Amino acid sequence: MKISGFVYLILITTIINLSFSEANNYCKIKCRSGIHTLCKFGISTKPNCGKNVVKGSGLTKAEKLEILKQHNEFRQKVARGLETRGKPGPQPPAKSMNTLVWNDELAQIAQVWASQCKYGHDDCRNTAKHSVGQNIAQQSTTAASFGSVSNMVQMWADEVKNYQYGSTKNKLIEVGHYTQMVWAKTKEIGCGSIKYIENGWHRHYLVCNYGPAGNIGNEPIYEKK
């Protein structure tokens, strides 16, 4: 029993040291401002919501697949010139647009941030591989239910109604979620979510991270065909 206990202690210590090392590596990643989310909060995705009552944390496999499918179907629709909405529409077809793949590292960073139950963008979420963009959404209701991730992704896509391709008059606050969704050079996505009750409100908070980031300066969201 003594040997087993000793081995168990070493194993636990090793896991703790590895966790600290992983978080410490993110402390070396630079962003425009602020401390990296995983440096600030560590790599644990355990909810840290204070007095709020947590009802669910993390995405199911089905939700991850749905988010990825929704993004790629919408990107394909826009790229093919089939999106008729806009200011004015339709949106022009794209020369090329990457098909997104799921990235677990981006998802972990998104989940750690979502698990803080603080609505808003985090300061720094880059990886060693990418600068990272972010979309966030939150549905709140006094009814005893939570909104779906599909509805929140659709809210981002619906911002296309405010978008004029190539215009300098587009306002990021009105179209920024849409433009990140269809940013042609973005290749990967990873998301996290949390459901909690705050002062009687049932809140469902979704965070999606994108690499490489979109919404870069005056670059076009995609090159039209």
Protein Blocks (a to p, Z undefined) as FASTA:
>chain_A
ZZmmmmmmmmmmmmmmmmmmmmmmmmmpccfedcdfklmnojafbdcehjaccfbecjdf
klmmmmmmmmmmmmmmmmnopafbdcdddddddfbdcdddddfklmmmmmmmmmnopacd
dfblcdfkbccdddddddddfbdcdddfklmmmmmmmmmmmpcghiakbcfklmmmmmmm
momklmbdcdddddddeehiacddddddddddehihjbcfbdcZZ
